[in-house]
Amino acid sequence: MKEKHTPSVRISGGRFMVIGGASLVGSATVEELLRCGASEVRLFDNFSFGSSDAISHIISDPRVTVVSGDILRLPQLLAAAEGLDGIVHLAAFMTLSMDQDPWTGLNVNIQGVQNVVEACRACKIRKLIFASSNAVYGYGESVKGDLVETTPFHSVGAPPAAILYGASKIIGEQICRHAYQKHGQHYVVLRYSTVYGERQHYRAANALYIVETQDAVKKGYRPKVVGDGSETKHFVYVGDLARANRMALESDATDVVVNTSGPEPITTLELVRLVADLSGRPDMEPELVRPDPGKVRLTSGGAFRIDHAAAKNAIGWAPEVSMREGLKRFLAWRDRTEEKISQS
Ligand SMILES: NC(=O)c1ccc[n+]([C@@H]2O[C@H](COP(=O)([O-])OP(=O)(O)OC[C@H]3O[C@@H](n4cnc5c(N)ncnc54)[C@H](O)[C@@H]3O)[C@@H](O)[C@H]2O)c1
């Protein structure tokens, strides 16, 4: 293995590309790189899920270029990756999208990562950050206790689309490792837990509870919780993740995989009560309903916590935004967005 340069990439004055940048994590990451003095940020996206609304707050910055392209088309990636210092790769199909179209989802999550790695090698990109997921630990009763980076994948009883998603992220991680071993391609894999925050979309099953609860209580309905609400969810605020992406680029770490989760897990019932409270309706007690067999809902029987201590050691990162504070910001953003739409 030949190592050509150090793994640390300076943000100030640097040139970067965020692949899958026109969405939740991507838009926040572009914002963070600009805030820290990047001289150029290319935002590469095929807009299959992303939208121009999600990037309207950053595209007026002269340092941002939007590249409309598909990671399944290698020539487009090669052209876009010319002259960069670092790449943050986010484009993917998550569980709900995988359920709709598994074949394209597997192509994007596997062949797509291979193409990104190939573009890194061809264009001598100093460092790649790859967004993986806590889906690599699987779902169901066996997922319990502290989930650390060595915890294995549990698939028994999980919905097929969740297994396809988790397994495809495991493969994506190994494609990065392979590129490091063969070509010395520096990389850091961040295993995000469930993301929430400004520019939230409707494709992440767990975050749907937040928007559905806010919508219900605003209309005067009791929010619904599937099952008994005792299962765990471990969220992370999107701004904390944007910081993790930036710190992973800057750090000396390479060839590492770390969890990036929020401060503490929460149960569904606690989450729904908290959202109702922050929406001004603490009196709206959640209604417990039976699961709809036709709908993919990610429930995990075991109480778990996604441990993020390794991220502190490897890249100096720890989450800063509490669930209460992050939810306040997120709900306020939804209110502002709705107000704008109703005025237009
Ligand atoms: N959102 C979450 O709760 C969550 C949790 C864990 C991990 N992750 C991972 O974090 C990353 C970012 O999450 P997000 O919620 O911002 O993602 P997202 O679903 O909004 O997708 C990111 C972007 O990728 C683009 N994209 C999809 N296919 C593409 C292709 N073939 N070529 C170019 N662009 C393409 C989409 O248009 C979208 O703008 C993903 O890799 C996801 O798997 C997300």
The ligand as an SDF file (V2000), in Angstrom:
LIG
                    3D

 44 48  0  0  0  0  0  0  0  0999 V2000
  -31.5420   10.7330    7.0510 N   0  0  0  0  0  0  0  0  0  0  0  0
  -31.2300    9.8350    7.9710 C   0  0  0  0  0  0  0  0  0  0  0  0
  -31.9510    9.6740    8.9710 O   0  0  0  0  0  0  0  0  0  0  0  0
  -29.9750    9.0140    7.8410 C   0  0  0  0  0  0  0  0  0  0  0  0
  -29.6050    8.1430    8.8860 C   0  0  0  0  0  0  0  0  0  0  0  0
  -28.4470    7.3900    8.7550 C   0  0  0  0  0  0  0  0  0  0  0  0
  -27.6650    7.5060    7.6140 C   0  0  0  0  0  0  0  0  0  0  0  0
  -28.0500    8.3520    6.6220 N   0  0  0  0  0  0  0  0  0  0  0  0
  -27.2350    8.4470    5.4080 C   0  0  0  0  0  0  0  0  0  0  0  0
  -26.8350    9.7930    5.2680 O   0  0  0  0  0  0  0  0  0  0  0  0
  -26.7740   10.1640    3.8940 C   0  0  0  0  0  0  0  0  0  0  0  0
  -27.5160   11.4620    3.6670 C   0  0  0  0  0  0  0  0  0  0  0  0
  -28.8060   11.4020    4.2040 O   0  0  0  0  0  0  0  0  0  0  0  0
  -29.9790   12.3510    3.6520 P   0  0  0  0  0  0  0  0  0  0  0  0
  -31.1470   12.0700    4.5210 O   0  0  0  0  0  0  0  0  0  0  0  0
  -29.4650   13.7190    3.5070 O   0  0  0  0  0  0  0  0  0  0  0  0
  -30.1540   11.6210    2.2240 O   0  0  0  0  0  0  0  0  0  0  0  0
  -31.2400   11.7330    1.0480 P   0  0  0  0  0  0  0  0  0  0  0  0
  -32.0940   10.5290    0.9810 O   0  0  0  0  0  0  0  0  0  0  0  0
  -31.9400   13.0000    1.1050 O   0  0  0  0  0  0  0  0  0  0  0  0
  -30.3020   11.6090   -0.2480 O   0  0  0  0  0  0  0  0  0  0  0  0
  -29.2340   12.4180   -0.4740 C   0  0  0  0  0  0  0  0  0  0  0  0
  -29.1980   12.9530   -1.8830 C   0  0  0  0  0  0  0  0  0  0  0  0
  -28.6700   11.9590   -2.7790 O   0  0  0  0  0  0  0  0  0  0  0  0
  -29.1760   12.2460   -4.0650 C   0  0  0  0  0  0  0  0  0  0  0  0
  -29.0120   11.0620   -4.9260 N   0  0  0  0  0  0  0  0  0  0  0  0
  -29.6700    9.8810   -4.8480 C   0  0  0  0  0  0  0  0  0  0  0  0
  -29.2600    9.0610   -5.8360 N   0  0  0  0  0  0  0  0  0  0  0  0
  -28.3120    9.7440   -6.5320 C   0  0  0  0  0  0  0  0  0  0  0  0
  -27.5190    9.4250   -7.6720 C   0  0  0  0  0  0  0  0  0  0  0  0
  -27.6340    8.2390   -8.2940 N   0  0  0  0  0  0  0  0  0  0  0  0
  -26.6400   10.3380   -8.1130 N   0  0  0  0  0  0  0  0  0  0  0  0
  -26.5330   11.5640   -7.5300 C   0  0  0  0  0  0  0  0  0  0  0  0
  -27.2600   11.9150   -6.4500 N   0  0  0  0  0  0  0  0  0  0  0  0
  -28.1450   11.0250   -5.9650 C   0  0  0  0  0  0  0  0  0  0  0  0
  -30.6280   12.6110   -3.7840 C   0  0  0  0  0  0  0  0  0  0  0  0
  -31.1990   13.3580   -4.8470 O   0  0  0  0  0  0  0  0  0  0  0  0
  -30.5310   13.3930   -2.4840 C   0  0  0  0  0  0  0  0  0  0  0  0
  -30.4500   14.7890   -2.7110 O   0  0  0  0  0  0  0  0  0  0  0  0
  -27.2790    8.9520    3.1150 C   0  0  0  0  0  0  0  0  0  0  0  0
  -26.1700    8.2410    2.6430 O   0  0  0  0  0  0  0  0  0  0  0  0
  -28.0150    8.1320    4.1420 C   0  0  0  0  0  0  0  0  0  0  0  0
  -27.9560    6.7450    3.8380 O   0  0  0  0  0  0  0  0  0  0  0  0
  -29.1700    9.1250    6.7150 C   0  0  0  0  0  0  0  0  0  0  0  0
  1  2  1  0
  2  3  2  0
  2  4  1  0
  4  5  1  0
  4 44  2  0
  5  6  2  0
  6  7  1  0
  7  8  2  0
  8  9  1  0
  8 44  1  0
  9 10  1  0
  9 42  1  0
 10 11  1  0
 11 12  1  0
 11 40  1  0
 12 13  1  0
 13 14  1  0
 14 15  2  0
 14 16  1  0
 14 17  1  0
 17 18  1  0
 18 19  2  0
 18 20  1  0
 18 21  1  0
 21 22  1  0
 22 23  1  0
 23 24  1  0
 23 38  1  0
 24 25  1  0
 25 26  1  0
 25 36  1  0
 26 27  1  0
 26 35  1  0
 27 28  2  0
 28 29  1  0
 29 30  1  0
 29 35  2  0
 30 31  1  0
 30 32  2  0
 32 33  1  0
 33 34  2  0
 34 35  1  0
 36 37  1  0
 36 38  1  0
 38 39  1  0
 40 41  1  0
 40 42  1  0
 42 43  1  0
M  CHG  2   8   1  16  -1
M  END
$$$$
